[in-house]
């Protein structure tokens, strides 16, 4: 089952309970979950909170965290930067059989290795600049640019929502 959370382009998010229900259904029917979580920074509704499938799976405990197969993905080219030219992201697997893990490793080794800019972008996504490590100017510039990108996405999502509401 593919779970896209948050959704694009409106930024709607699944609740913790909805994700728990999906996990329970997948457990009952032995279905793998592919969690496409690349838009996790694109939440526009006040109070909207992103919760990863991985987190809910772990918090549900046994038998779910021991049995449910999960592949979760994130990317800089969608949510964080909105720059499709930045080919950087990662995926994480959980409870996949050894043969599947080996196949995934082989696939990523052949064609999915990002260039230096993409790899640097992923590092910034996972470990953004912070005071005490980088200079204050660097942190401020990063936060300002990130805010402006998010603000532009929010404006576009609102325009789309308003347009849908006007449609018959």
C-alpha positions as CSV (number, residue, x, y, z in Angstrom):
1,X,0.0,0.0,0.0
2,X,1.4,3.4,-0.9
3,X,0.7,6.1,1.6
4,X,1.4,9.7,0.5
5,X,1.5,11.9,3.5
6,X,1.3,14.9,3.5
7,X,-0.6,15.2,0.3
8,X,0.4,17.4,-2.5
9,X,-0.4,20.1,-3.4
10,X,-2.8,21.0,-0.5
11,X,-0.6,19.8,2.4
12,X,-3.4,17.8,4.1
13,X,-2.0,15.3,6.6
14,X,-3.2,11.9,7.9
15,X,-3.9,11.7,11.6
16,X,-2.0,9.5,13.9
17,X,-5.1,7.2,14.3
18,X,-5.5,7.0,10.5
19,X,-1.9,5.9,10.1
20,X,-2.4,3.3,12.9
21,X,-5.5,2.0,11.1
22,X,-3.5,1.7,7.8
23,X,-0.8,-0.2,9.6
24,X,-3.3,-2.6,11.3
25,X,-5.0,-3.3,7.9
26,X,-1.6,-4.0,6.3
27,X,-0.6,-6.2,9.1
28,X,-3.8,-8.2,8.9
29,X,-3.5,-8.7,5.2
30,X,0.4,-9.0,5.0
31,X,0.7,-5.9,2.8
32,X,3.9,-3.9,2.6
33,X,3.7,-0.1,3.2
34,X,5.5,2.3,1.0
35,X,5.4,5.7,2.8
36,X,6.0,8.6,0.4
37,X,6.7,11.3,2.9
38,X,8.5,13.7,0.6
39,X,6.1,16.6,1.3
40,X,6.4,16.5,5.1
41,X,7.5,20.2,5.3
42,X,4.5,21.3,3.1
43,X,1.8,21.6,5.7
44,X,-0.3,24.7,5.4
45,X,-3.3,24.2,7.8
46,X,-2.8,25.7,11.2
47,X,-2.4,22.8,13.7
48,X,-1.5,20.3,10.9
49,X,1.2,18.0,12.2
50,X,3.1,15.5,10.2
51,X,3.6,12.1,11.8
52,X,5.7,9.5,10.0
53,X,4.5,6.0,9.4
54,X,7.7,4.7,10.9
55,X,7.0,6.5,14.2
56,X,3.5,5.2,14.4
57,X,4.7,1.7,13.5
58,X,7.3,1.8,16.3
59,X,4.8,3.2,18.9
60,X,2.2,0.5,18.1
61,X,4.7,-2.0,19.3
62,X,4.4,-5.8,18.8
63,X,3.2,-7.4,16.7
64,X,3.1,-4.6,14.2
65,X,6.7,-3.3,14.6
66,X,8.0,-6.8,14.2
67,X,6.0,-7.8,11.2
68,X,4.9,-4.9,9.0
69,X,7.3,-4.3,6.1
70,X,7.9,-0.6,5.4
71,X,9.8,1.5,3.0
72,X,9.7,5.2,3.8
73,X,11.1,7.9,1.5
74,X,12.0,11.6,1.7
75,X,13.5,14.0,-0.9
76,X,14.8,17.5,-1.2
77,X,13.5,17.9,-4.7
78,X,9.9,17.9,-3.6
79,X,9.2,19.3,-0.1
80,X,12.2,21.1,1.2
81,X,13.5,23.0,-1.8
82,X,10.9,22.4,-4.5
83,X,13.7,22.2,-7.0
84,X,13.2,19.2,-9.2
85,X,16.8,19.6,-10.4
86,X,18.1,18.6,-7.0
87,X,18.3,14.9,-7.2
88,X,18.7,14.0,-3.5
89,X,16.7,11.9,-1.2
90,X,16.8,8.8,0.9
91,X,14.7,5.8,1.7
92,X,14.7,3.7,4.8
93,X,13.5,0.1,5.0
94,X,12.0,-1.8,8.0
95,X,11.4,-5.6,8.2
96,X,12.2,-6.4,4.6
97,X,13.4,-9.9,3.9
98,X,17.2,-10.1,3.3
99,X,16.7,-10.8,-0.4
100,X,14.7,-7.7,-0.8
101,X,17.2,-5.6,1.1
102,X,20.0,-6.9,-1.2
103,X,17.9,-6.1,-4.3
104,X,17.2,-2.5,-3.0
105,X,20.9,-2.0,-2.3
106,X,21.8,-3.2,-5.8
107,X,19.3,-0.9,-7.5
108,X,20.4,2.2,-5.6
109,X,24.1,1.3,-6.3
110,X,23.5,1.2,-10.0
111,X,21.5,4.3,-10.8
112,X,20.3,6.2,-7.8
113,X,23.4,7.8,-6.5
114,X,22.9,11.6,-6.4
115,X,25.5,14.1,-7.5
116,X,27.4,16.2,-5.0
117,X,24.8,19.0,-5.0
118,X,22.0,16.5,-4.3
119,X,24.0,14.8,-1.5
120,X,24.8,18.2,0.1
121,X,21.1,19.1,-0.1
122,X,20.1,15.9,1.7
123,X,22.7,16.6,4.4
124,X,21.2,20.1,4.9
125,X,17.7,18.7,5.0
126,X,18.6,16.2,7.7
127,X,21.0,18.5,9.5
128,X,20.1,22.1,8.9
129,X,22.5,24.8,10.0
130,X,22.2,25.7,13.7
131,X,23.6,28.2,16.1
132,X,26.7,27.1,17.9
133,X,27.8,25.0,15.0
134,X,27.5,27.3,12.0
135,X,27.7,31.1,12.0
136,X,24.7,33.1,12.9
137,X,24.6,34.6,9.4
138,X,24.5,31.2,7.8
139,X,21.6,30.0,10.0
140,X,19.7,33.2,9.4
141,X,20.1,33.0,5.6
142,X,19.1,29.4,5.6
143,X,16.0,30.0,7.7
144,X,15.0,33.0,5.6
145,X,15.3,31.2,2.3
146,X,13.5,28.1,3.7
147,X,10.6,30.4,5.0
148,X,10.3,32.1,1.6
149,X,10.0,28.8,-0.3
150,X,7.4,27.5,2.2
151,X,5.5,30.8,2.0
152,X,5.3,30.5,-1.8
153,X,4.1,26.9,-1.6
154,X,1.4,27.9,0.9
155,X,0.2,30.6,-1.4
156,X,0.0,28.2,-4.4
157,X,-1.8,25.6,-2.3
158,X,-4.4,28.3,-1.2
159,X,-4.9,29.4,-4.8
160,X,-5.5,25.8,-5.8
161,X,-7.9,25.2,-2.9
162,X,-9.9,28.4,-3.7
163,X,-10.1,27.4,-7.4
164,X,-11.4,23.9,-6.5
165,X,-14.1,25.5,-4.2
166,X,-15.3,27.7,-7.1
167,X,-15.7,24.7,-9.5
168,X,-19.1,23.3,-10.0
